[in-house]
Structures are given as structure tokens and as C-alpha cells.
Amino acid sequence: MRNWFTNTGGVGLLWSLLFFFSCDTSSSVDPVFKDYFIRYYGEDGDQEAADMLVAEDGKIFLLGTSYKNQSSRVYFIRTNSIGDEEVKIAFESNENEIAADIERIIAGPDAGNYAVLSNAIKNDVDYLIRIRIVNADGEVLFSFDFNRLSSQYANAITPLRDGGYYIAGKTTDIDQQQANPDLTLDTEDLLLIRFNVQREVVEGGTTRIGRSNGGAAIKVFQNDADSDSLSYVGYSDELQANDNIADQNFIFRRFKSDPASVKTRFSGKPDFNERMAASTLSPGGTWLAAGTQSDINNTFNSQRVYVVSLRSQFQQINRDIFLQENRPEVAVNVTPAGSSEFLVLSNVINTANGTRDIVLRKINLNLEYSWPDEKVTFGTPGNDDTGSAVSELPNGDILIAATMDLSNQKKIALIKLRSNGRF
């Protein structure tokens, strides 16, 4: 019997039994586990999860990448609320692609459909950005690319209230004009791209924010409905005032038209690198961002989860901490849990063999643990299991999109838990 669920108190037999009953196919979960379950999705080859979206009607959309016959395709799955697979599509493409993000479209001619974001591989080091507009059945209604630079890479897409879109990502094009003289080369800059309702890049809508060796925009947020301002978050090693070491820090900026011409709120520790993975805004107006902190040399064993909370409009940083673990750990996702708590998803690395396990924590606005055991951990000994996205349902239940290593193949997994992180 393989054990896959642990907490700080040990391993539970119930979780081993659950794994035994649910590991064969996506339809093999015994009815007793339908409310809280693990379900698997995929086909021959490897399928890895990237993102998840829960629709208002309870449908669940899983986005991932399918690797088969030396090709990679964006993989789209729709399930019902109990995880039964309803739609499964690998999108056709002339290029190999890596899935990035899926979001519901809120306005314009595409309203009610979904924006699927991916990065298409041009060569060994360069990418173009691809956006597909798909309906709930995964049918591609429209597709368009951004390929104006030698290389561009997208992290997230934000559908806007005017029917347009904002993409956050990075470029690795070297730009000597924007280079910081204290850095060797300007090799990785933040990239923000705005599209209008006709799905065209607006005039002046491509913003490259340079002066960094390492940096990326992670997500653009549209602020309050009665405001035309936006915010974006990311990380960068651009030098701050009175700073003589180019270490990476979280960055937070609020803007209206020009993402580059605004004051920056930085968060990070001196002589450490902090690379943001995700950020979210709670219903109560508090921002939470999570990423991975490491020493200045990015030493493997120094990796740990770093979280920071801020007041609305990035007025000030409330608190920042790192979540201690006795193994290297990488942050992947955050989401609100009610009005005053957050779920933090990460992957912890086993130093003996490099495999990973999934870690879920719940913290409050003061960045204190909400669960008595602090965290729950999922994983099968010897297997490489990773989380990608987490979401709280209206009743407080929790969904995790994950990649599980099964019989020498990776499959997309959907995990449903109670609000206490248990089955």
C-alpha cells in the first residue's frame, strides 16, 4: 500500500486507502469518495497541470500540457463538480506549446467564453505568446499570437472590462539602451502587453520595463469597478535607492496608462532573491503575494516560501515572512479563503532524489497559520508530485490542480478537500 497524504503529525491509513481506490482511471473513484476525492486525467504520454478555473455553474476547467511523441500540446479538460470528465482536448498546433493560464472573459464579443494562454516554442531558447478564445466545450473560436520580439514569454492573461486583454510576462531580448550600468547585461525584463476589444495590440501597448538581469511581470489586475486604474505585480533585480546589490525583490505597481511610470513598492530581504510566483486580492481588500526566497547565489537548499501582505492600492506592506520547512520548497499559487484568510500552495523538494511533494497551508491576514498542524502534505514516496493551482469553493471546500506521477507517466490530478485540508 502506498502512502500519499501526510501532515506534521504523521501518515494516515485512510489516505492510503483513498489512493488505492482512486488511482486507476478518472472514473474509478468509489462513490463514497465523491464529495472529497482525487481524480486523474490524461492519455498515453505525460500530462502536466498548469492552471484551474471553477465556473459559476460548478464546472471545473483544468489546463495543462500534454507531452507525446516528442511534441507538447495545450491540454484542455472540463469536469462536472464531482470531477467526472466531460471534455478532453489537445489543441492542434504547428509549434510545441506550454500551457500557462485560463481565465473567463467578462466583456466584449468574447464574453462568456475563456481565454487560454500558452507559450509556443520557436527554438531552444525563444518563445512566442499565443492566446486562444475557446468556449466551454473547448472549441477554438479565435486564436492570435504576439511575436514582435525575438523572445517573449507570458505568465498570465487578464480579461478587461472593456473587452480587451492584458498579458504579463517577460522578455529575454538584450536591450543595452535600458541596461543598468551596474549590471552586466539587461537579459530578462518585465513585459506587459495590452490588447483592445478587436484583439489587437493598442498603440503604445507593449511595455518593456528593463534595468534588470532577472525579472518578470506575474499578473495584471483591474482595480475597483468604478476606477480605470490597474495594478501589476512581479519581481525584479533592478537596483533600489541606496542599494548596491542586485538582488531580486517582489514589486507592486498601480497605474492608469503607462505601467513603467509609477512608484514601485518593493518587498524582499537584503542579500536574498525573492521570485514571485502568484498574487491575489482578498474580498477584504488585502493583497497577498507568494514566491520563493533563496540566497543571493540561488543555492538549492536555501529555497523557501516567502509571503507578503499589503494594504489596498499597495499603500504599505503589512507584514512579510518566510514559511519554514526542513527541505527546499518552491511556492506556486495563492488564493483567498473567505474574506480574511488565504491558501498557499507550494512544492517541497526531497533532497535525496529531487522528487517533490505538494504542500498546502492556510494563513490569516497576520500571516499566522490557521490549521493546528500548520500544513498538509501530499505525495507518494519516490514519485514526483507537484501542485499548480488552488481554489476555494463557495462552501469552503478546497480544490487543487496537480500533477501526479503514476506508473512512470505523469497525469493531471484534481484533488477536492474539506475546508480543514482533509478528506
Summary of the structure (lengths in Angstrom):
residues: 423
radius of gyration: 20.7
end to end distance: 18.3
largest distance: 63.1
contacts: 1460
relative contact order: 0.12
helix: 5%
strand: 52%
